[in-house]
Amino acid sequence: MRTELTPPVTETVPGPRPRAVWADVAKGTCIVLVVLWHVVMKDYLQVDWHIGIPLPGAWGTLGEQLLPLRMPLFFTISGVFATTALARTWRQTARSRIAKFLYLYTAWLLIHTAILSATPDFATARADSAFALLEQLTITPSNLWYLYALAVYFVIAKALHRLPRAAVLTAAAALSMITATGILATPGDRGGLYQNLVFFLAGAYLRPHIERWADTATSRRLAWSFVAYASALIVMALAGAQRWPGVWLAVGVIAVAFGITAAARLVRVPSVGGPLAALGRRTLPIYVIHMPIVALLHLLLHDPISGLGFTGQLVSALIYPAVLSAVVIALCLLIHRGLLTLGASWLFDLPQWTKRRTRLAPTVTEPASSARPGVPV
């Protein structure tokens, strides 16, 4: 059963078509950064640190520097993988993508709401009333907003597919820039919904260029793209330009270029790229399960970590976010396997009774390593 948030990308030439491992590496990196960000912001920085050394602040700063990379890269790859689904009929796209992501968002929102009600001190948004739950289901998505955004983006991309792509990208870029300035009201995670549409559309519209960028990645490009990203972050911070029109979007574009290059180069380092690619093929269970686990671990660990002596807190301040993130990811995968063993596959895909066999048009094929050229999947 496929448990990734986005389908895999493979070569599109006839014959055997292996998976594009760089895409799995990029997805794996993104999901690790998502978990790390939530561990740092919602647990680690809530601990009562008394070591007199700004290590917690350093972890928080690191997480903030990765903001232009984490979700923009995730949505860019999602857009790349959306091209085949967008070429299908409305009915096929609605079931395989729009309905699926809305269903997963709704199901896991209810699960999160129930579990998070038992951890009222955990620093995250939650629905504490029927009205708040309705708001999260409609106009102000919760921490699961990535699933909600994918459903919305598929509707937008499908509805606007006949318009000039340059015009659509320009409008999405304008929405992202306006949101970054703070002009629009963005309660909850609505800001991320507005800002990342442009990256999803760019992935869908510019897929050949993105794949070529990954295929031709070199160590020299990795070095200069990293320098460009770091320099953009420094300039933005020194100038206080985070809310200047176009600045956040430009930094995000540079970050995505660096992220794709880094993923393509990490493929050449099996000890790192291999585990990240494996995670990239299992992003969905990690994404939907990790927040309740972080909340429960915070309830369990906050007081013991806060009560440690100087040495214990110093060691914890150094390694706690990385270690806890690894533990959370491992628990997510373990729970996912257990749920599938118990027959709860409906938590990670549309229930079987909702699925209807539909025959795709002969000209639309899903790239997959196990498919024969020209045969619809």
Residue pairs with C-beta under 8 A, 6 or more apart in sequence:
1 340
1 345
1 348
1 349
2 349
3 281
3 282
3 283
3 284
3 285
3 336
3 348
4 27
4 280
4 281
4 282
4 283
4 284
5 27
5 74
5 78
5 146
5 147
5 150
5 283
5 284
5 287
6 27
6 77
6 78
6 81
6 82
6 283
7 81
7 84
7 366
7 368
8 19
8 20
8 23
8 24
8 81
8 281
8 367
8 368
8 369
9 19
9 20
9 23
9 77
9 80
9 81
9 211
9 367
10 17
10 18
10 19
10 20
10 367
10 368
10 369
11 17
11 18
11 20
11 367
12 367
14 373
15 373
16 369
17 367
17 368
17 369
17 371
17 373
18 369
19 369
20 211
20 214
21 267
21 273
21 277
22 214
22 217
22 260
22 263
22 264
22 266
22 267
23 77
23 80
23 81
23 214
23 263
23 280
24 276
24 277
24 278
24 280
24 281
25 263
25 264
25 266
25 267
25 273
25 276
25 277
25 280
26 73
26 77
26 259
26 260
26 263
26 280
27 74
27 77
27 279
27 280
27 281
27 283
28 275
28 276
28 277
28 278
28 279
28 280
28 281
28 283
29 73
29 259
29 262
29 263
29 266
29 276
29 280
30 70
30 71
30 73
30 74
30 77
30 283
31 279
31 280
31 283
31 286
31 287
31 329
32 276
32 279
32 325
32 329
33 66
33 69
33 70
34 70
34 71
34 74
34 287
34 290
35 286
35 290
35 294
35 325
35 328
35 329
36 63
36 321
36 322
36 325
37 63
37 66
37 70
38 124
38 143
38 290
38 291
38 294
39 294
39 321
39 324
39 325
39 328
40 59
40 60
40 62
40 63
40 321
41 60
41 63
41 123
42 122
42 123
42 124
42 294
42 295
42 298
43 294
43 297
43 298
43 301
43 302
43 324
44 56
44 59
44 320
44 321
44 324
45 56
45 59
45 60
46 123
46 298
46 302
47 56
47 302
47 305
47 306
47 316
47 320
48 306
49 55
49 56
49 306
49 313
49 317
50 313
51 310
51 313
51 314
51 317
53 314
53 317
55 314
55 317
55 318
56 317
59 317
59 321
65 233
68 233
68 248
68 251
68 252
68 254
68 255
69 229
69 252
69 255
69 256
69 258
69 259
71 146
71 192
71 196
71 199
72 196
72 199
72 252
72 253
72 255
72 256
73 199
73 255
73 256
73 259
73 260
74 146
75 149
75 153
75 196
75 197
75 199
75 200
75 203
76 199
76 200
76 202
76 203
76 210
76 256
76 260
77 203
78 150
78 153
78 200
78 203
79 153
79 157
79 199
79 200
79 201
79 202
79 203
79 204
79 205
79 207
80 203
80 204
80 207
80 210
80 211
81 203
82 97
82 153
82 154
82 157
82 200
82 203
82 204
83 204
83 207
84 364
84 365
84 366
84 367
85 92
85 93
85 96
85 97
85 154
86 93
86 154
86 157
86 158
86 161
86 204
87 364
88 96
88 360
88 361
88 364
89 361
90 158
91 358
92 358
92 360
93 154
93 158
95 350
95 354
95 355
95 356
95 358
97 150
97 151
97 154
98 151
98 154
98 155
99 151
99 350
99 354
100 349
100 350
101 147
101 148
101 150
101 151
101 154
102 147
102 148
102 151
103 350
104 147
104 284
104 288
104 348
104 349
105 141
105 144
105 147
105 148
105 151
106 137
107 347
108 144
108 147
108 288
108 347
109 127
109 133
109 136
109 137
109 142
109 144
111 292
112 126
112 142
112 143
112 144
112 291
112 292
113 126
113 127
113 133
115 292
115 295
115 296
116 122
116 124
116 126
116 291
116 292
116 295
117 126
117 128
118 299
119 295
119 296
119 298
119 299
121 298
121 299
121 302
122 294
122 295
122 298
122 299
124 143
124 291
124 295
125 136
125 142
125 143
125 188
125 189
126 132
126 142
127 133
127 135
127 136
127 142
136 142
136 188
139 190
140 187
140 188
140 189
140 190
141 148
141 149
141 188
141 189
141 190
141 193
142 188
142 189
143 189
143 291
144 287
144 288
144 291
145 188
145 189
145 192
145 193
146 287
147 287
147 288
148 193
149 192
149 193
149 196
149 197
149 200
150 200
152 193
153 197
153 200
153 201
156 197
156 201
157 200
157 201
157 204
160 168
165 201
165 205
168 201
168 205
169 198
169 201
169 202
169 205
172 197
172 198
172 201
173 198
173 249
175 194
175 195
175 197
175 198
176 194
176 195
176 196
176 197
176 198
176 248
176 249
177 245
177 246
177 248
177 249
178 184
178 194
178 245
179 186
179 191
179 194
179 195
180 195
180 242
180 243
180 245
180 247
180 248
180 249
181 243
181 244
181 245
182 243
184 191
184 194
186 194
195 248
195 249
198 249
199 252
199 256
203 210
210 260
213 257
213 260
213 261
214 260
214 261
214 263
214 264
215 264
217 260
217 261
217 264
217 265
218 265
219 265
221 261
222 258
222 261
222 262
222 265
225 254
225 257
225 258
225 261
225 262
226 258
226 262
228 254
228 257
228 258
229 251
229 254
229 255
229 258
232 250
232 251
232 254
232 255
233 251
235 241
236 242
236 247
236 248
236 251
241 247
242 248
266 272
266 273
266 276
267 273
267 277
279 286
279 329
282 333
282 336
284 348
285 332
285 333
285 335
285 336
285 348
286 329
286 332
286 333
286 336
288 347
288 348
289 331
289 332
289 335
289 336
290 328
290 329
290 332
293 328
293 331
293 332
293 335
294 324
294 328
297 324
297 327
297 328
301 324
305 313
305 316
305 320
308 316
336 348
339 345
339 347
339 348
340 348
346 352
359 376
360 376
360 377
361 376
362 374
362 376
364 376
365 371
365 373
365 374
365 375
365 376
365 377
366 376
366 377
368 377
371 377
